[in-house]
């Protein structure tokens, strides 16, 4: 990896892979998509995370239920039902959201494919049995480094690259390279 001046103004000092490429080979199974969803939500601001949004909604629904005028009903039943309602809206809404996202991936026949992500100086290339795509680096607005991989983000798309799938290169080279191509944040 050679270090040159970064003329793009993005990320860290420019790193070129030359004729090399960083290759991630993996099976895009449910575990992969669970990690993708989890990492995507973790990098978002706290109030935009579904866990927090559903919890706030559950508290509002429960409070509205308890504070509504109930005539002729034992208040213990009102509070008990408010608690059950909050459980359904809070954690229930969170798991429903997660399940709907996973079913969307299943509907597109993305779960279970063996895929390859190849990162080179110009772009990121995705190759799967049913589809392939090449996206130039300027499309990626942000990347986030986690202890076990990197999440690349562009409008409407998140790409999870687990370190365990890296077969061409090492974690440090991959991190420095991605940091030279887009803004890189780190999440513990």
Buried (B, 14 or more C-beta within 10 A) or exposed (E): BEEEEBEEEBBBEBBBBEEBBBBBBBEBEEEBBBBBBBBBBEBEEEEEBBBBBBBEBBEEBBEEBBEEEEEEEEEEEBEEBBBEBBEEBBBBBBEBBBEEBBEEBEEEEBBEBEBBBBBBBEBBBBBBEEEEEEBEBEBBEBBBBBEEBBBBBBEEEBBBBBBEBBEBBEEEBBBBBBBBBBBBEEEE
